Amino acid sequence: MKKVLIGFLALPFLLASCSSEKEDITTEIDKSGSVEVVMNSTQITPEKEVIQIKYKIWKNGSVISERVVLDTVDALGTKLMEVEDENGNTGEHPFPKNYDFFVTVQ
């Protein structure tokens, strides 16, 4: 019974700590020793995209190494999205699907 009561009492605190805000966004890079990575994808044809990954390695306030990796991958196709023009008219228009990037830091 005690464990259940403690669980119910802790629930509001757990829910309050969850938020949709991105608290881990970095506005400034620690240039004393870090690896900066920028990732993006660009559709080059309806069938192909280029994934670009840029690396900068910082040490003591200076970039000691830079590298760019390009990879051509199959495009994901298109999806229909509802759009509205400046006159208020709505309609569906195809937009290219984007790759999602997930990064694991060890």
Sequence and secondary structure as in RCSB ss.txt:
>XXXX:A:sequence
MKKVLIGFLALPFLLASCSSEKEDITTEIDKSGSVEVVMNSTQITPEKEVIQIKYKIWKNGSVISERVVLDTVDA
LGTKLMEVEDENGNTGEHPFPKNYDFFVTVQ
>XXXX:A:secstr
 HHHHHHHHHHHHHHHH  SS TT  SS  TTEEEEEEEEEEESSSSEEEEEEEEEEEETTEEEEEEEEEEEEE 
  EEEEEEE TTS EEEEEEE          
